[in-house]
Amino acid sequence: MIRIICMSVLVLSGCSLFNTEEEKVPTNAGASLVGNAQMQNSKGEIIGEILLEETENGVDLTTLLNSLPPGEHGIHIHEVGVCEGPSFESSGAHWNPTNKKHGVENPEGSHLGDLPNLKVDDDGSAELIFKVPGITLKHSVENSLFDANGSSIIIHEMKDDYKTDPSGNSGSRIACGVIK
């Protein structure tokens, strides 16, 4: 009996001798910086989510939205993390920590909160990924979306013309989400 137990121990311990590659998890691996904004329309209905993930070159935004009017819409990061409907004026102006003008086509621009127009399909959905350079999800550092009063994302009723200050003639605010 002792012999069987010893043989079993040798066989089981020998298995690890043949597996020379061990899966190693780096001890200095940092956690990915992520956030999200649950989007609501002016009636307070949830219409989707925008996911944020910090990368080496800025922050990637991934939109997963529905129930929006088809067509192009201005979408911007705003300076206050509050979304009180129906007008969402509580979100303040465009997030502009570098004090620039509005729009990527403005010779004096652009805000860090300026984003590419959102293209909504005929069924009211929008799924796309875009990168926003120059911003961070790190707390308490320059150009952080997580400053003292937070940030939000606003979708406007019309497309942004990319040059008219302060909001690109993009019209009323039709959806809002606090970045968390």
Order of alpha helices (4+ residues) and beta strands (2+ residues): alpha-beta-beta-beta-beta-beta-beta-beta-beta-beta
